[in-house]
Amino acid sequence: MNKEIFVELKNVRKVFGEVVALDNVNFSVRKGEIRGLLGENGAGKSTLMNILYGLYRPDKGQIFIEGKEVKIRSPFDSIKLGIGMVHQVSTLVPEFTAVENIILGTPEDKLTLPLRKESNRIEKMAEELGFEFPLNVKVRELPAGIKQKIEIVRALYRGAKLLILDEPTTSLVESEFQQLLKSLKMLVKKGVTVIFITHKIREVMEACDSVTVLRRGKVQGTLERKEMSKESLVKLMFMEKEIKVNESALPKVELPEVEKSKEPVCIIKNIEVEASEKTPGLKNVSFEVHGGEIFGIASVSGNGEKELAEAMIKPSILKSGDIIINGESIKGLPTLNVFSKGVFYTPEDRIKEGILPDGSIKENVLLGHHAEERFLKRNIFIDWEEVRKASEMVVKDYNVFTPNVEIAIRKLSGGNIQKVIIGRAFVNPIDFLVTHNPTSGLDISTVEFIFEKLVEIRNKGGAILWINEDLDELMILSDRIGVIHKGELKGIFNRDEFDKYKIGLLMIGG
């Protein structure tokens, strides 16, 4: 392939405090290709692209667009240069419609402007990509997959010649992922260049013409499509570690036959949670989770799965129904009392719900364990030496990229923050684990480790309620899968009934 270079970054370096995020990185992308940017958590993928998009400024290095050196001080500069970015977390204004979000901040963004003309133009752009979404519905009412389509159209509406997608498949089911691939190929035919940030090897192999692999802030190599294999990509990502993967390039984990407990550890009995403008709540949901079982919940974000997770550790939100743990109702109990019943929880939103951003890693590992005897002196004072030992064990076991456990957790990458949260959950033996998207944003090495931990709990007779938007992952480990859509339980599949397309269809309301 001999295409002209569109963008080039030379000797880019970026340091956050004591963490070297990028170490003299050289990276270039040809016009009209889909370039994968692959790496483990903390590898520097998003940091590199945030520099190109103007969200960060490099401590050192140069940026060239079509051979000309440029200075990018903000996203306004990058947009003028034809660079658009779709972030992992939606940046749309919830109270605005799709059309309003798309024209926001452009010369057409005037209160007196009739929207019909621009709506027609936007509708045509969307149709050319195979996208369908309501133009005049408030974004807060739309699912994550539709929001992503709106953001892509917004970038193109602003004249993007280079489109950066940061972990674009986080909230997509299989059919939506395949539609995204078709749309990206259409974009390339129209002359748009795409950078596809991901930690998933399978996505790189299906979507990308070439891939650059980062590891610990350094480029490990760039492969063309014909050179890509699961083995070669794993080797570049992790070098010394051998990881076995399946056909979806996810970790291979054995799920042995285990006898389930006769009595369920958890009974969800006709529970209802009040709906609101932003959520459908829950409507008469019932199921059981036994010891020795991983019960997966498949759901597209915003369909009641978050309310289910919250109800498990904050049952006061129940409008009706009951939750029974080991034969005892927890209805109305405060969260601390629920934890005392042997329940532990890892939240979906690692930043808002999972950490104290300004607290150290050590302080964050202590969260939820602060009343436990092992971390107390004379049952009154925190034993910080014991906390430090536990924190260093989490850092070591979960390969958290940090110089020490005293550093503020907000200085870590998103994936490394998630590792700390997951590690914190496994500090003590677990009777019943409620875990919401625990592997979101994690590289294959850490996913493998978490899979093994979940299976270990299951094999020892523990019960797990695993809420996950990644159906491929659910199908690897779950003994049963329940599907929730618009707050209702649409069906439960036993392991021998798993079918990606049937389950995925129920997830999106089919």
C-alpha positions as CSV (number, residue, x, y, z in Angstrom):
1,M,0.0,0.0,0.0
2,N,1.5,3.3,-1.1
3,K,-0.8,6.0,0.0
4,E,0.1,9.5,1.0
5,I,0.6,10.2,4.7
6,F,-2.3,12.4,6.1
7,V,-1.1,12.8,9.7
8,E,2.2,12.3,11.4
9,L,3.3,12.7,15.1
10,K,7.0,12.8,15.7
11,N,8.8,12.1,19.0
12,V,5.7,12.9,21.1
13,R,6.3,12.8,24.9
14,K,3.7,13.4,27.6
15,V,4.2,13.1,31.4
16,F,1.5,13.3,34.1
17,G,3.2,13.8,37.4
18,E,5.4,10.7,37.9
19,V,3.7,8.8,35.1
20,V,5.3,8.8,31.6
21,A,2.2,8.4,29.4
22,L,4.0,8.7,26.1
23,D,7.7,8.2,25.5
24,N,9.0,9.7,22.2
25,V,6.1,8.2,20.2
26,N,6.3,8.3,16.4
27,F,2.9,7.6,14.7
28,S,1.7,8.2,11.1
29,V,-1.6,7.4,9.3
30,R,-2.1,7.2,5.5
31,K,-5.0,8.9,3.7
32,G,-8.1,6.7,3.2
33,E,-7.3,3.9,5.7
34,I,-8.7,2.6,8.9
35,R,-5.8,2.5,11.3
36,G,-6.2,0.6,14.6
37,L,-4.5,1.9,17.7
38,L,-4.2,-1.1,20.0
39,G,-2.8,-1.5,23.5
40,E,-3.3,-2.6,27.0
41,N,-4.6,-0.1,29.7
42,G,-2.3,2.7,30.3
43,A,-0.5,2.1,27.0
44,G,-1.1,5.8,26.0
45,K,-3.7,5.3,23.2
46,S,-6.2,7.9,24.3
47,T,-3.5,10.2,25.5
48,L,-1.9,10.2,22.0
49,M,-5.2,10.9,20.3
50,N,-6.2,13.6,22.8
51,I,-3.0,15.4,21.9
52,L,-3.9,15.2,18.2
53,Y,-7.4,16.4,19.0
54,G,-6.1,19.3,21.1
55,L,-7.4,18.2,24.5
56,Y,-3.8,17.8,25.8
57,R,-0.6,19.5,24.8
58,P,2.5,17.4,24.3
59,D,5.6,18.2,26.5
60,K,7.6,17.5,23.5
61,G,7.1,16.6,19.8
62,Q,5.7,17.7,16.5
63,I,2.5,17.2,14.6
64,F,2.2,17.3,10.8
65,I,-1.0,17.4,8.7
66,E,-0.4,16.5,5.0
67,G,3.3,17.2,5.4
68,K,2.9,20.7,7.1
69,E,3.8,21.2,10.8
70,V,0.8,22.5,12.8
71,K,0.2,23.7,16.4
72,I,-2.9,22.3,17.9
73,R,-3.8,24.1,21.1
74,S,-7.5,23.1,21.5
75,P,-10.2,21.1,19.7
76,F,-11.1,24.2,17.8
77,D,-7.7,24.1,16.1
78,S,-8.1,20.4,15.3
79,I,-11.6,20.8,13.9
80,K,-10.3,23.6,11.6
81,L,-7.7,21.1,10.4
82,G,-10.3,18.5,9.5
83,I,-9.9,16.3,12.6
84,G,-13.0,15.0,14.4
85,M,-13.2,12.8,17.5
86,V,-15.9,10.6,18.9
87,H,-15.2,10.0,22.6
88,Q,-15.9,6.9,24.6
89,V,-18.3,8.8,26.8
90,S,-20.9,10.8,24.9
91,T,-20.3,14.6,24.7
92,L,-23.8,15.4,23.3
93,V,-26.1,17.8,25.2
94,P,-28.9,15.6,26.6
95,E,-31.6,18.2,26.4
96,F,-30.9,19.1,22.8
97,T,-32.1,17.1,19.8
98,A,-29.8,15.4,17.3
99,V,-30.0,18.3,14.9
100,E,-29.3,20.9,17.6
101,N,-26.3,18.9,18.8
102,I,-24.9,18.5,15.3
103,I,-25.0,22.2,14.4
104,L,-24.0,23.4,17.9
105,G,-20.8,25.4,17.7
106,T,-20.8,25.7,13.9
107,P,-21.5,28.9,11.8
108,E,-25.0,27.6,11.3
109,D,-25.6,27.6,15.1
110,K,-27.9,30.6,15.3
111,L,-31.1,30.9,17.3
112,T,-33.0,32.4,14.4
113,L,-31.9,29.8,11.9
114,P,-34.7,27.6,10.4
115,L,-33.6,24.1,11.1
116,R,-35.5,22.5,8.2
117,K,-32.8,23.1,5.6
118,E,-30.0,21.8,7.9
119,S,-32.2,18.8,9.0
120,N,-32.5,17.8,5.3
121,R,-28.7,18.0,4.9
122,I,-28.1,16.1,8.0
123,E,-30.6,13.4,7.2
124,K,-29.0,12.9,3.8
125,M,-25.5,12.5,5.4
126,A,-26.9,9.9,7.8
127,E,-28.6,8.0,5.0
128,E,-25.4,7.8,3.0
129,L,-23.8,6.1,5.9
130,G,-26.7,3.7,6.5
131,F,-27.6,5.5,9.8
132,E,-31.1,6.0,11.0
133,F,-31.9,8.2,14.0
134,P,-34.7,10.6,14.9
135,L,-33.6,14.2,14.2
136,N,-35.9,16.0,16.6
137,V,-36.0,13.8,19.7
138,K,-34.0,14.9,22.7
139,V,-30.7,12.9,22.9
140,R,-31.3,11.9,26.5
141,E,-34.1,9.6,25.3
142,L,-31.8,7.8,22.8
143,P,-29.7,4.6,23.4
144,A,-25.9,4.7,23.3
145,G,-25.6,3.2,19.8
146,I,-27.8,6.0,18.3
147,K,-25.8,8.7,20.2
148,Q,-22.6,7.4,18.7
149,K,-24.1,7.7,15.2
150,I,-25.1,11.3,15.9
151,E,-21.5,12.0,17.1
152,I,-20.0,10.6,13.9
153,V,-22.4,12.6,11.7
154,R,-21.6,15.7,13.8
155,A,-17.9,15.3,13.1
156,L,-18.5,14.8,9.4
157,Y,-20.9,17.8,9.3
158,R,-18.0,19.9,10.7
159,G,-15.8,18.8,7.8
160,A,-13.8,16.0,9.3
161,K,-11.3,14.4,7.0
162,L,-9.8,12.4,9.8
163,L,-12.2,10.7,12.3
164,I,-10.9,9.4,15.6
165,L,-13.1,6.8,17.3
166,D,-12.2,6.1,21.0
167,E,-13.4,2.6,22.0
168,P,-16.5,3.0,19.8
169,T,-18.0,-0.4,20.4
170,T,-18.4,-0.2,24.2
171,S,-22.2,0.0,24.2
172,L,-22.9,-1.8,20.9
173,V,-24.5,-5.2,20.3
174,E,-23.2,-7.4,17.5
175,S,-25.6,-6.2,14.9
176,E,-24.7,-2.5,15.7
177,F,-21.0,-3.3,15.5
178,Q,-21.4,-4.9,12.1
179,Q,-23.4,-1.8,10.9
180,L,-20.6,0.4,12.2
181,L,-18.0,-1.5,10.2
182,K,-20.1,-1.0,7.0
183,S,-20.4,2.7,7.8
184,L,-16.6,3.0,8.3
185,K,-15.9,1.4,5.0
186,M,-18.3,3.8,3.3
187,L,-16.5,6.7,5.0
188,V,-13.1,5.5,3.7
189,K,-14.6,5.2,0.1
190,K,-15.5,8.9,0.5
191,G,-11.9,9.8,1.4
192,V,-12.2,9.9,5.2
193,T,-9.3,8.5,7.2
194,V,-10.2,6.7,10.4
195,I,-8.2,6.0,13.6
196,F,-9.9,3.2,15.6
197,I,-8.8,3.1,19.3
198,T,-9.5,-0.2,20.9
199,H,-8.1,-2.8,23.4
200,K,-10.0,-5.6,21.6
201,I,-8.0,-7.7,19.1
202,R,-11.0,-9.1,17.4
203,E,-12.2,-5.6,16.4
204,V,-8.8,-4.7,14.9
205,M,-8.8,-7.8,12.8
206,E,-12.3,-7.2,11.5
207,A,-12.3,-3.4,11.1
208,C,-8.7,-2.2,10.3
209,D,-6.5,-2.0,7.3
210,S,-3.4,-1.7,9.6
211,V,-2.7,-1.4,13.3
212,T,-0.2,0.3,15.5
213,V,0.4,-1.3,18.9
214,L,1.4,0.8,22.0
215,R,2.8,-0.6,25.2
216,R,3.7,1.5,28.2
217,G,3.8,4.7,26.2
218,K,6.0,3.3,23.4
219,V,5.2,2.0,19.9
220,Q,5.9,-1.7,19.7
221,G,5.2,-2.0,16.0
222,T,2.8,-1.4,13.1
223,L,1.3,-4.3,11.1
224,E,-0.5,-4.4,7.8
225,R,-3.7,-6.4,7.5
226,K,-2.0,-9.4,5.9
227,E,0.4,-9.5,8.8
228,M,-2.2,-9.5,11.6
229,S,-3.0,-12.5,13.6
230,K,-4.3,-13.0,17.1
231,E,-1.0,-14.4,18.2
232,S,1.1,-11.6,16.7
233,L,-1.1,-8.9,18.2
234,V,-1.1,-10.5,21.7
235,K,2.7,-10.7,21.5
236,L,3.1,-7.0,20.6
237,M,0.7,-6.0,23.3
238,F,2.2,-8.1,26.1
239,M,5.6,-9.3,24.9
240,E,6.5,-11.8,27.6
241,K,3.1,-13.1,28.5
242,E,1.4,-15.9,26.6
243,I,-2.4,-15.5,26.4
244,K,-4.7,-18.1,24.9
245,V,-7.6,-16.6,22.9
246,N,-10.8,-17.9,21.3
247,E,-12.3,-17.2,17.9
248,S,-13.5,-13.8,19.1
249,A,-10.0,-12.9,20.3
250,L,-11.2,-13.0,23.9
251,P,-9.4,-15.1,26.6
252,K,-10.1,-18.8,26.7
253,V,-11.3,-19.8,30.2
254,E,-12.4,-23.2,31.3
255,L,-15.9,-23.3,32.8
256,P,-16.1,-26.7,34.5
257,E,-19.3,-28.3,35.6
258,V,-20.2,-27.3,39.2
259,E,-23.1,-28.4,41.2
260,K,-25.4,-25.4,42.0
261,S,-26.6,-24.9,45.5
262,K,-30.1,-26.3,46.2
263,E,-31.4,-23.0,47.6
264,P,-30.7,-19.8,45.7
265,V,-28.2,-17.4,47.2
266,C,-30.2,-14.5,45.8
267,I,-33.9,-14.3,44.9
268,I,-35.2,-11.3,42.9
269,K,-38.9,-11.3,43.5
270,N,-41.2,-9.1,41.3
271,I,-39.1,-6.0,41.8
272,E,-40.2,-2.6,40.5
273,V,-38.2,0.6,40.4
274,E,-39.8,3.9,39.5
275,A,-39.3,5.1,35.9
276,S,-38.1,8.6,35.2
277,E,-37.4,10.8,32.2
278,K,-34.0,9.2,31.8
279,T,-34.7,5.6,32.6
280,P,-37.5,3.0,32.2
281,G,-36.9,1.8,35.7
282,L,-37.7,-1.9,36.4
283,K,-41.1,-3.6,35.8
284,N,-41.9,-6.9,37.7
285,V,-38.5,-8.5,37.3
286,S,-38.0,-11.9,38.8
287,F,-35.1,-14.5,38.7
288,E,-32.8,-16.4,41.0
289,V,-29.1,-16.8,41.3
290,H,-27.6,-20.0,42.9
291,G,-24.3,-20.7,44.5
292,G,-21.9,-22.1,41.9
293,E,-23.5,-20.0,39.1
294,I,-22.7,-16.9,37.1
295,F,-26.0,-15.3,36.0
296,G,-25.3,-12.8,33.2
297,I,-27.6,-9.9,32.5
298,A,-27.4,-8.7,28.8
299,S,-28.7,-5.2,28.2
300,V,-28.0,-2.2,26.1
301,S,-27.1,0.8,28.3
302,G,-30.1,2.7,29.6
303,N,-32.6,-0.1,29.7
304,G,-32.9,-0.7,33.5
305,E,-29.7,-2.6,34.0
306,K,-28.2,0.1,36.2
307,E,-31.3,0.2,38.4
308,L,-31.0,-3.5,38.9
309,A,-27.4,-3.2,40.0
310,E,-28.3,-0.3,42.4
311,A,-31.3,-2.1,43.8
312,M,-29.0,-5.0,44.9
313,I,-27.0,-2.7,47.2
314,K,-29.5,0.1,47.8
315,P,-32.8,-1.8,48.1
316,S,-34.5,1.3,49.5
317,I,-35.1,2.4,45.8
318,L,-37.6,-0.5,45.3
319,K,-41.1,0.6,44.6
320,S,-42.4,-3.0,45.2
321,G,-41.1,-6.5,45.3
322,D,-38.3,-8.0,47.4
323,I,-34.7,-9.1,47.3
324,I,-33.7,-12.1,49.4
325,I,-30.1,-12.9,50.2
326,N,-29.4,-16.3,51.8
327,G,-33.0,-16.6,53.0
328,E,-33.2,-13.0,54.4
329,S,-34.9,-10.0,52.9
330,I,-32.7,-7.0,52.5
331,K,-35.6,-4.7,51.5
332,G,-35.1,-1.3,53.1
333,L,-31.6,-2.0,54.5
334,P,-28.9,0.6,54.2
335,T,-25.9,-0.3,51.9
336,L,-23.5,-1.0,54.8
337,N,-25.9,-3.6,56.2
338,V,-26.3,-5.2,52.7
339,F,-22.5,-5.5,52.5
340,S,-22.5,-7.2,55.9
341,K,-24.7,-10.0,54.4
342,G,-21.7,-11.0,52.2
343,V,-22.6,-8.9,49.2
344,F,-20.0,-7.0,47.3
345,Y,-20.5,-4.6,44.4
346,T,-18.4,-3.1,41.6
347,P,-20.1,-0.2,40.0
348,E,-20.4,0.7,36.3
349,D,-19.2,4.3,36.5
350,R,-15.7,4.0,37.9
351,I,-15.2,7.7,38.3
352,K,-18.5,8.9,39.7
353,E,-19.3,5.9,41.8
354,G,-16.2,3.8,42.3
355,I,-13.5,6.1,43.6
356,L,-12.5,9.2,45.5
357,P,-10.6,10.9,42.7
358,D,-8.3,12.9,44.9
359,G,-7.6,10.0,47.3
360,S,-4.6,7.8,46.9
361,I,-4.7,4.3,45.5
362,K,-4.3,3.1,49.1
363,E,-7.3,5.1,50.3
364,N,-9.4,3.9,47.5
365,V,-8.6,0.2,48.1
366,L,-9.8,0.8,51.7
367,L,-13.3,2.0,50.5
368,G,-16.0,-0.5,51.6
369,H,-13.5,-2.3,53.8
370,H,-13.0,0.4,56.4
371,A,-15.0,-1.3,59.1
372,E,-13.3,-4.7,58.8
373,E,-11.2,-6.0,61.6
374,R,-8.1,-6.7,59.5
375,F,-7.8,-3.0,58.7
376,L,-8.3,-1.7,62.2
377,K,-6.1,-1.2,65.3
378,R,-7.9,-1.9,68.6
379,N,-11.1,-1.7,66.5
380,I,-10.9,2.1,66.3
381,F,-7.9,3.3,64.2
382,I,-7.1,2.5,60.6
383,D,-4.1,0.2,60.3
384,W,-2.5,2.0,57.3
385,E,0.4,-0.5,57.1
386,E,-2.1,-3.3,56.5
387,V,-3.9,-1.1,54.0
388,R,-0.7,-0.4,52.2
389,K,0.1,-4.2,52.0
390,A,-3.3,-4.9,50.5
391,S,-3.0,-2.1,48.1
392,E,0.4,-3.2,46.8
393,M,-1.0,-6.7,46.4
394,V,-3.8,-5.3,44.2
395,V,-1.3,-3.2,42.1
396,K,0.9,-6.3,41.6
397,D,-1.8,-8.8,40.9
398,Y,-3.8,-6.6,38.5
399,N,-0.7,-5.1,36.8
400,V,-1.8,-1.5,37.7
401,F,0.5,0.9,35.9
402,T,1.6,3.3,38.8
403,P,4.9,4.3,40.5
404,N,3.4,3.7,44.0
405,V,0.2,3.3,46.0
406,E,0.4,6.9,47.4
407,I,-0.4,8.5,44.0
408,A,-3.8,10.1,43.6
409,I,-6.0,7.6,41.7
410,R,-7.3,10.3,39.3
411,K,-3.8,10.4,37.7
412,L,-4.2,6.8,36.5
413,S,-5.7,5.9,33.1
414,G,-9.4,4.8,33.1
415,G,-8.4,1.2,32.6
416,N,-6.0,1.2,35.5
417,I,-8.6,2.8,37.8
418,Q,-11.0,0.0,36.8
419,K,-8.3,-2.5,37.8
420,V,-8.1,-1.0,41.3
421,I,-11.8,-1.2,41.7
422,I,-12.0,-4.8,40.6
423,G,-9.0,-5.7,42.8
424,R,-10.6,-4.0,45.8
425,A,-13.6,-6.3,45.4
426,F,-11.4,-9.4,45.7
427,V,-9.5,-8.2,48.8
428,N,-11.8,-10.6,50.8
429,P,-13.6,-13.8,50.0
430,I,-17.0,-13.1,48.3
431,D,-20.3,-14.8,48.9
432,F,-22.4,-12.9,46.4
433,L,-20.9,-10.5,43.9
434,V,-22.8,-8.0,41.9
435,T,-20.6,-6.6,39.2
436,H,-21.6,-4.1,36.4
437,N,-19.4,-4.0,33.3
438,P,-16.3,-5.1,35.2
439,T,-14.1,-5.5,32.1
440,S,-15.1,-2.3,30.3
441,G,-12.1,-0.6,28.9
442,L,-9.7,-3.4,30.0
443,D,-7.1,-5.1,27.9
444,I,-7.1,-8.8,27.2
445,S,-4.5,-9.7,29.9
446,T,-6.6,-8.1,32.6
447,V,-9.8,-9.4,31.2
448,E,-8.3,-12.9,31.4
449,F,-7.4,-12.3,35.1
450,I,-10.8,-11.1,36.0
451,F,-12.5,-14.0,34.1
452,E,-10.3,-16.4,36.2
453,K,-11.3,-14.6,39.4
454,L,-15.0,-14.8,38.6
455,V,-14.7,-18.5,37.7
456,E,-12.8,-19.1,41.0
457,I,-15.6,-17.6,43.0
458,R,-18.2,-19.7,41.1
459,N,-16.2,-22.9,41.5
460,K,-16.0,-22.4,45.2
461,G,-19.8,-22.1,45.5
462,G,-20.2,-18.3,45.3
463,A,-23.0,-16.6,43.3
464,I,-22.4,-13.9,40.8
465,L,-24.8,-11.4,39.1
466,W,-22.8,-10.2,36.1
467,I,-24.3,-7.3,34.3
468,N,-22.5,-6.7,31.0
469,E,-23.1,-5.0,27.7
470,D,-20.4,-7.2,25.9
471,L,-22.4,-10.2,24.8
472,D,-19.3,-12.1,23.6
473,E,-17.9,-11.9,27.2
474,L,-21.2,-13.0,28.8
475,M,-21.4,-16.0,26.5
476,I,-17.9,-17.2,27.6
477,L,-18.6,-17.3,31.3
478,S,-22.3,-17.2,32.1
479,D,-24.2,-20.3,33.2
480,R,-27.4,-18.5,32.3
481,I,-28.2,-15.2,30.6
482,G,-31.2,-13.0,31.3
483,V,-32.0,-10.2,28.8
484,I,-33.4,-6.8,30.0
485,H,-35.0,-4.3,27.6
486,K,-36.9,-1.2,28.7
487,G,-37.0,-2.4,32.3
488,E,-38.5,-5.8,31.6
489,L,-36.9,-9.2,31.7
490,K,-37.4,-10.5,28.1
491,G,-36.1,-14.0,28.5
492,I,-33.6,-16.3,30.2
493,F,-31.3,-18.6,28.2
494,N,-29.5,-21.6,29.5
495,R,-25.9,-22.2,28.4
496,D,-26.9,-24.7,25.7
497,E,-29.3,-22.2,24.3
498,F,-26.9,-19.3,23.8
499,D,-27.2,-17.6,20.4
500,K,-25.5,-14.3,19.9
501,Y,-28.0,-13.0,17.3
502,K,-31.1,-14.2,19.2
503,I,-29.9,-12.6,22.5
504,G,-28.7,-9.5,20.7
505,L,-32.1,-9.1,19.0
506,L,-33.9,-9.2,22.4
507,M,-31.4,-6.6,23.7
508,I,-32.4,-4.1,21.2
509,G,-36.2,-4.8,21.5
510,G,-36.7,-7.4,18.8
